[in-house]
Amino acid sequence: EVHLVESGGGSVQTGGSLRLSCAASGSTVSRLCMGWFRQSPGKEREGVAYIMSDGTTDYAISVKGRFAISKDNAKNTLYLQMNTLKPEDAAMYYCAADPRWWCALISSTYNYWGQGTQVTVSS
């Protein structure tokens, strides 16, 4: 089993930045496909970014150039640096993982999930 715990959410003004963290246990992030997803009221869960076991990354078009996903294998931790935040970015952000070599921004392909951390962006 993989246990994931997110942290780093909060409230920021439009244009501000936040750094989310996801501490993993039960497996090493170097062996996992890991991603960030978000969900706001009335909307389906949306893929934000993923990082493959080999370090390859991909992003939703809405966050490209503003967000950066990374991992620290030694600390077994996943990160999401969010810059130039917009009100549309406000959501509950979830860390997800799956023991496979290929990744996708599709929530149903991930078997392990954290509890989420809230991000609020004011105008």
Backbone as a chain_set.jsonl record, in Angstrom:
{"seq": "EVHLVESGGGSVQTGGSLRLSCAASGSTVSRLCMGWFRQSPGKEREGVAYIMSDGTTDYAISVKGRFAISKDNAKNTLYLQMNTLKPEDAAMYYCAADPRWWCALISSTYNYWGQGTQVTVSS", "coords": {"N": [[0.832, -1.187, 0.0], [0.383, 2.277, -0.668], [0.865, 5.29, 0.947], [-0.134, 8.622, 0.992], [0.446, 12.005, 1.744], [-0.572, 15.234, 1.547], [0.551, 18.673, 1.654], [0.906, 22.24, 2.169], [-1.008, 23.834, 0.956], [-3.095, 26.81, 0.744], [-4.178, 30.252, 1.024], [-3.96, 32.697, -1.461], [-3.234, 35.769, -3.242], [-4.28, 36.72, -6.551], [-1.851, 36.008, -8.973], [0.066, 35.249, -7.185], [2.151, 32.748, -5.504], [2.444, 29.258, -4.653], [3.734, 26.354, -3.032], [3.236, 23.029, -3.176], [3.451, 19.984, -1.335], [3.945, 16.439, -1.258], [4.171, 13.816, 0.705], [5.318, 10.555, 0.551], [4.807, 7.147, 1.502], [5.368, 3.628, 2.021], [6.089, 2.875, -0.504], [8.613, 3.718, -2.934], [9.033, 6.863, -4.508], [10.477, 6.854, -6.806], [9.797, 4.575, -8.12], [7.259, 4.9, -8.962], [4.477, 6.132, -10.883], [3.529, 9.387, -10.619], [1.198, 11.946, -9.813], [-0.512, 15.154, -9.882], [-3.739, 16.241, -9.138], [-6.776, 18.157, -9.374], [-9.806, 19.492, -7.965], [-12.707, 21.371, -8.137], [-15.736, 22.836, -6.767], [-18.624, 21.425, -8.261], [-17.348, 20.528, -10.534], [-15.603, 17.998, -12.438], [-12.872, 15.899, -11.373], [-9.701, 17.065, -12.265], [-6.825, 16.535, -14.215], [-3.621, 17.779, -13.464], [-0.759, 17.669, -13.539], [1.896, 15.299, -14.188], [4.575, 13.112, -13.225], [6.864, 10.842, -14.447], [8.422, 7.653, -13.646], [10.961, 7.806, -14.731], [11.427, 10.485, -14.701], [10.275, 12.079, -16.655], [7.93, 14.603, -17.52], [4.58, 15.984, -17.698], [1.954, 18.321, -18.441], [-1.257, 19.808, -17.807], [-2.717, 21.827, -20.319], [-3.657, 24.253, -19.395], [-2.009, 24.995, -17.29], [0.591, 24.978, -18.122], [3.815, 26.341, -18.225], [3.415, 27.791, -15.936], [3.168, 26.12, -13.695], [5.18, 23.657, -12.013], [6.151, 20.36, -11.731], [7.904, 18.181, -9.585], [10.228, 15.872, -8.045], [11.785, 14.497, -5.141], [13.756, 11.987, -4.757], [15.329, 10.991, -2.656], [14.108, 12.063, -0.395], [11.661, 10.997, -0.743], [9.45, 12.41, -1.74], [6.995, 14.327, -3.422], [6.5, 17.293, -5.362], [4.723, 20.331, -6.162], [5.188, 23.21, -7.714], [3.564, 26.202, -7.91], [3.016, 28.958, -9.786], [2.174, 32.387, -10.613], [-0.597, 32.377, -9.992], [-4.063, 31.952, -10.685], [-7.557, 32.877, -10.313], [-9.03, 30.729, -11.362], [-7.491, 28.56, -10.702], [-8.1, 27.832, -8.147], [-8.92, 25.245, -5.971], [-9.385, 21.935, -4.55], [-6.47, 20.221, -4.141], [-5.012, 17.19, -5.086], [-2.712, 14.601, -4.452], [-1.52, 11.827, -6.289], [-0.752, 8.368, -7.024], [0.676, 5.574, -8.806], [1.783, 2.255, -9.451], [3.28, 2.01, -12.12], [4.938, 2.326, -15.321], [4.162, 4.098, -17.253], [2.309, 7.163, -17.609], [-0.638, 9.231, -17.18], [-2.946, 11.979, -17.457], [-5.34, 11.196, -16.164], [-7.683, 10.45, -13.855], [-8.691, 7.908, -13.155], [-6.689, 6.108, -13.664], [-4.974, 6.037, -11.56], [-4.231, 4.504, -8.513], [-3.729, 5.134, -5.866], [-4.287, 7.653, -3.479], [-3.997, 10.872, -1.911], [-5.369, 12.85, 0.822], [-5.875, 15.444, 0.12], [-5.254, 18.997, -0.333], [-6.206, 22.308, 0.284], [-6.459, 24.98, -2.02], [-6.801, 28.381, -2.384], [-7.565, 31.203, -4.331], [-7.669, 34.591, -4.54], [-9.196, 37.427, -6.143]], "CA": [[0.0, 0.0, 0.0], [1.074, 3.559, -0.732], [0.201, 6.317, 1.717], [0.241, 9.933, 0.5], [-0.006, 13.111, 2.583], [-0.296, 16.531, 0.94], [0.649, 19.851, 2.497], [1.339, 23.439, 1.47], [-2.105, 24.635, 0.449], [-3.379, 28.041, 1.452], [-4.873, 31.317, 0.316], [-3.06, 33.688, -2.052], [-3.796, 36.709, -4.192], [-4.003, 36.462, -7.958], [-0.464, 36.281, -9.311], [0.944, 34.721, -6.166], [2.729, 31.418, -5.668], [2.385, 28.267, -3.594], [4.46, 25.117, -3.273], [2.601, 21.892, -2.544], [4.288, 18.819, -1.105], [3.262, 15.165, -1.073], [5.066, 12.839, 1.308], [4.889, 9.198, 0.247], [5.337, 6.037, 2.274], [4.893, 2.346, 1.531], [6.816, 2.625, -1.734], [9.497, 4.823, -3.275], [8.5, 7.625, -5.631], [11.262, 6.519, -7.987], [9.178, 3.421, -8.75], [5.851, 5.21, -9.158], [3.929, 7.218, -11.665], [2.926, 10.281, -9.64], [0.529, 13.078, -10.425], [-1.338, 16.093, -9.132], [-5.07, 16.485, -9.672], [-7.516, 19.159, -8.61], [-11.242, 19.449, -8.131], [-13.446, 22.491, -7.579], [-17.157, 22.5, -6.664], [-19.396, 21.311, -9.481], [-16.528, 20.087, -11.654], [-14.932, 16.716, -12.299], [-11.466, 15.966, -11.029], [-8.914, 17.46, -13.418], [-5.401, 16.279, -14.145], [-2.796, 18.982, -13.489], [0.591, 17.335, -13.973], [2.433, 14.038, -13.719], [5.99, 12.856, -13.425], [7.078, 9.418, -14.591], [9.529, 7.109, -12.866], [12.216, 8.245, -15.333], [11.526, 11.928, -14.58], [9.511, 12.762, -17.693], [6.773, 15.321, -16.989], [3.59, 16.537, -18.605], [1.083, 19.253, -17.754], [-2.451, 20.302, -18.46], [-2.398, 23.02, -21.086], [-4.03, 25.43, -18.63], [-0.994, 25.335, -16.294], [1.925, 24.95, -18.716], [4.548, 27.584, -18.082], [3.176, 28.374, -14.616], [3.352, 25.099, -12.666], [6.29, 22.733, -12.22], [6.134, 19.18, -10.884], [9.23, 17.625, -9.358], [10.291, 14.91, -6.954], [13.048, 14.278, -4.464], [13.746, 10.558, -4.464], [15.927, 10.759, -1.35], [13.104, 12.416, 0.607], [10.434, 10.294, -1.106], [8.464, 13.478, -1.718], [6.576, 14.956, -4.665], [6.229, 18.715, -5.207], [4.109, 21.092, -7.231], [5.4, 24.643, -7.605], [2.508, 26.89, -8.63], [3.312, 30.377, -9.926], [1.208, 33.199, -11.351], [-1.878, 31.733, -9.74], [-5.274, 32.6, -11.158], [-8.75, 32.395, -9.598], [-9.422, 29.439, -11.916], [-6.668, 27.521, -10.095], [-8.619, 27.496, -6.828], [-9.458, 23.888, -5.952], [-8.726, 20.98, -3.684], [-5.41, 19.564, -4.895], [-4.748, 15.838, -4.628], [-1.562, 13.838, -4.905], [-1.898, 10.476, -6.672], [0.367, 7.515, -7.409], [0.374, 4.256, -9.338], [3.01, 1.525, -9.776], [3.412, 1.727, -13.54], [5.967, 3.156, -15.926], [3.53, 5.124, -18.087], [1.431, 8.049, -16.851], [-1.639, 9.994, -17.906], [-3.708, 12.902, -16.621], [-6.651, 10.577, -16.041], [-7.736, 10.055, -12.453], [-9.003, 6.495, -12.987], [-5.483, 5.31, -13.841], [-4.201, 6.102, -10.322], [-4.841, 3.679, -7.474], [-3.457, 5.654, -4.53], [-4.635, 9.072, -3.378], [-3.951, 11.567, -0.647], [-6.621, 13.443, 1.281], [-6.041, 16.734, -0.525], [-4.92, 20.248, 0.335], [-7.025, 23.345, -0.339], [-5.829, 26.175, -2.573], [-7.745, 29.454, -2.65], [-6.948, 32.331, -5.02], [-8.581, 35.726, -4.545], [-8.966, 38.399, -7.209]], "C": [[0.872, 1.244, 0.0], [0.237, 4.584, 0.018], [0.755, 7.674, 1.296], [-0.358, 11.014, 1.386], [0.414, 14.42, 1.948], [-0.179, 17.613, 2.001], [1.028, 21.04, 1.623], [0.238, 24.29, 0.886], [-2.328, 25.872, 1.291], [-4.122, 29.009, 0.575], [-3.872, 32.353, -0.171], [-3.838, 34.631, -2.948], [-3.479, 36.272, -5.613], [-2.575, 36.889, -8.29], [0.536, 35.746, -8.314], [1.395, 33.308, -6.451], [2.496, 30.555, -4.437], [3.201, 27.058, -4.011], [3.794, 24.006, -2.476], [3.594, 20.746, -2.407], [3.415, 17.591, -0.911], [4.282, 14.165, -0.563], [4.507, 11.442, 1.104], [5.543, 8.2, 1.189], [4.725, 4.745, 1.748], [5.528, 1.935, 0.218], [7.699, 3.831, -2.0], [8.968, 5.53, -4.511], [9.254, 7.329, -6.914], [10.669, 5.34, -8.753], [7.731, 3.687, -9.176], [5.619, 6.245, -10.248], [3.178, 8.11, -10.681], [2.35, 11.51, -10.32], [-0.174, 13.965, -9.42], [-2.649, 16.296, -9.877], [-5.747, 17.544, -8.828], [-8.999, 19.044, -8.92], [-11.871, 20.642, -7.419], [-14.929, 22.142, -7.577], [-17.859, 22.485, -8.014], [-18.627, 20.839, -10.693], [-15.92, 18.718, -11.368], [-13.468, 16.928, -11.937], [-10.636, 16.134, -12.299], [-7.44, 17.134, -13.209], [-4.614, 17.564, -14.313], [-1.416, 18.695, -14.062], [0.942, 15.935, -13.509], [3.93, 13.987, -13.959], [6.183, 11.341, -13.427], [8.264, 8.959, -13.752], [10.881, 7.552, -13.417], [12.392, 9.76, -15.301], [10.793, 12.721, -15.638], [8.255, 13.387, -17.101], [5.817, 15.727, -18.094], [2.613, 17.352, -17.778], [-0.198, 19.476, -18.535], [-2.123, 21.606, -19.163], [-2.684, 24.295, -20.294], [-2.964, 25.865, -17.625], [0.417, 25.329, -16.862], [2.57, 26.323, -18.642], [4.382, 28.246, -16.733], [3.452, 27.397, -13.479], [4.54, 24.22, -13.023], [6.194, 21.585, -11.223], [7.553, 18.642, -10.762], [9.159, 16.612, -8.225], [11.703, 14.838, -6.406], [13.042, 12.82, -4.034], [14.307, 10.252, -3.072], [14.943, 11.039, -0.221], [11.777, 11.718, 0.374], [9.242, 11.255, -1.118], [8.24, 14.045, -3.116], [6.237, 16.416, -4.391], [5.452, 19.253, -6.404], [4.324, 22.568, -6.93], [4.382, 25.333, -8.491], [2.803, 28.385, -8.611], [2.219, 31.068, -10.736], [-0.196, 32.617, -11.223], [-3.048, 32.61, -10.175], [-6.469, 32.111, -10.345], [-9.219, 31.026, -10.093], [-8.624, 28.278, -11.338], [-7.173, 27.098, -8.721], [-9.306, 26.136, -6.869], [-8.85, 23.126, -4.789], [-7.716, 20.228, -4.551], [-5.063, 18.23, -4.257], [-3.475, 15.282, -5.252], [-2.019, 12.415, -5.206], [-0.678, 9.699, -7.145], [-0.135, 6.189, -7.953], [1.669, 3.566, -9.736], [3.057, 1.081, -11.233], [4.421, 2.681, -14.147], [5.398, 4.262, -16.785], [2.526, 5.906, -17.255], [0.446, 8.744, -17.78], [-2.349, 10.918, -16.934], [-5.159, 12.444, -16.548], [-6.744, 9.971, -14.653], [-7.944, 8.56, -12.255], [-7.789, 5.59, -13.16], [-4.594, 5.307, -12.595], [-4.932, 5.372, -9.201], [-4.675, 4.227, -6.067], [-3.616, 7.159, -4.515], [-4.412, 9.61, -1.976], [-5.301, 12.172, -0.315], [-6.878, 14.826, 0.701], [-5.598, 17.899, 0.333], [-5.578, 21.386, -0.439], [-6.182, 24.523, -0.804], [-6.924, 27.175, -2.914], [-7.001, 30.622, -3.276], [-7.98, 33.447, -5.112], [-8.196, 36.712, -5.633], [-8.297, 39.649, -6.677]], "O": [[1.954, 1.265, 0.588], [-0.957, 4.731, -0.242], [1.971, 7.862, 1.247], [-1.535, 10.949, 1.74], [1.606, 14.698, 1.818], [-0.728, 17.495, 3.096], [1.426, 20.867, 0.471], [0.512, 25.371, 0.366], [-1.822, 25.979, 2.408], [-4.634, 28.646, -0.484], [-3.038, 32.833, 0.597], [-4.959, 34.334, -3.361], [-2.519, 35.537, -5.845], [-2.144, 37.986, -7.936], [1.74, 35.783, -8.569], [1.073, 32.734, -7.491], [2.366, 31.061, -3.322], [3.343, 26.773, -5.2], [3.788, 24.035, -1.245], [4.466, 20.559, -3.256], [2.277, 17.695, -0.453], [5.154, 13.719, -1.308], [3.355, 11.174, 1.444], [6.682, 8.382, 1.619], [3.678, 4.77, 1.101], [5.504, 0.756, -0.136], [7.544, 4.865, -1.349], [8.509, 4.884, -5.453], [8.72, 7.534, -8.004], [11.006, 5.131, -9.918], [7.061, 2.794, -9.694], [6.455, 7.114, -10.497], [2.283, 7.637, -9.98], [2.924, 12.046, -11.268], [-0.402, 13.585, -8.272], [-2.664, 16.498, -11.091], [-5.337, 17.8, -7.696], [-9.397, 18.568, -9.983], [-11.6, 20.889, -6.244], [-15.347, 21.245, -8.309], [-17.713, 23.41, -8.812], [-19.193, 20.755, -11.783], [-15.745, 18.328, -10.214], [-12.904, 17.997, -12.167], [-10.846, 15.429, -13.286], [-6.876, 17.422, -12.153], [-4.906, 18.357, -15.209], [-0.956, 19.394, -14.965], [0.359, 15.431, -12.548], [4.474, 14.721, -14.784], [5.723, 10.646, -12.521], [9.014, 9.776, -13.217], [11.847, 7.663, -12.662], [13.386, 10.277, -15.811], [10.699, 13.943, -15.523], [7.587, 12.77, -16.271], [6.188, 15.805, -19.265], [2.451, 17.123, -16.58], [-0.228, 19.35, -19.759], [-1.334, 22.404, -18.657], [-2.021, 25.312, -20.502], [-3.007, 27.0, -17.149], [1.361, 25.648, -16.14], [1.946, 27.336, -18.958], [5.127, 29.17, -16.405], [3.92, 27.802, -12.414], [4.869, 24.056, -14.198], [6.159, 21.808, -10.013], [8.312, 18.652, -11.731], [8.147, 16.512, -7.531], [12.681, 15.085, -7.112], [12.392, 12.462, -3.052], [13.814, 9.355, -2.388], [14.939, 10.339, 0.792], [10.865, 11.826, 1.194], [8.175, 10.956, -0.582], [9.182, 14.217, -3.89], [5.743, 16.746, -3.313], [5.515, 18.707, -7.506], [3.72, 23.115, -6.007], [4.336, 25.081, -9.695], [2.837, 29.005, -7.548], [1.446, 30.424, -11.445], [-0.887, 32.397, -12.217], [-3.018, 33.834, -10.048], [-6.404, 31.038, -9.745], [-9.754, 30.242, -9.308], [-9.036, 27.125, -11.469], [-6.709, 26.092, -8.185], [-10.177, 25.903, -7.707], [-7.925, 23.6, -4.129], [-8.08, 19.663, -5.583], [-4.847, 18.142, -3.049], [-3.21, 15.478, -6.438], [-2.82, 11.853, -4.459], [0.304, 10.281, -7.607], [-1.227, 5.735, -7.611], [2.562, 4.202, -10.295], [2.89, -0.102, -11.531], [4.73, 3.721, -13.566], [6.07, 5.265, -17.027], [1.956, 5.373, -16.303], [0.658, 8.836, -18.989], [-2.356, 10.673, -15.728], [-6.082, 13.207, -16.833], [-5.97, 9.078, -14.31], [-7.433, 7.993, -11.29], [-7.86, 4.407, -12.828], [-3.561, 4.637, -12.582], [-6.119, 5.603, -8.975], [-5.406, 3.827, -5.162], [-3.146, 7.857, -5.414], [-4.609, 8.907, -0.984], [-6.261, 12.028, -1.072], [-7.998, 15.328, 0.786], [-5.568, 17.812, 1.561], [-5.516, 21.426, -1.667], [-5.306, 25.003, -0.083], [-7.862, 26.856, -3.645], [-5.925, 30.996, -2.808], [-9.046, 33.263, -5.698], [-7.027, 36.825, -6.003], [-8.027, 40.577, -7.439]]}, "num_chains": 1, "name": "protein.A"}
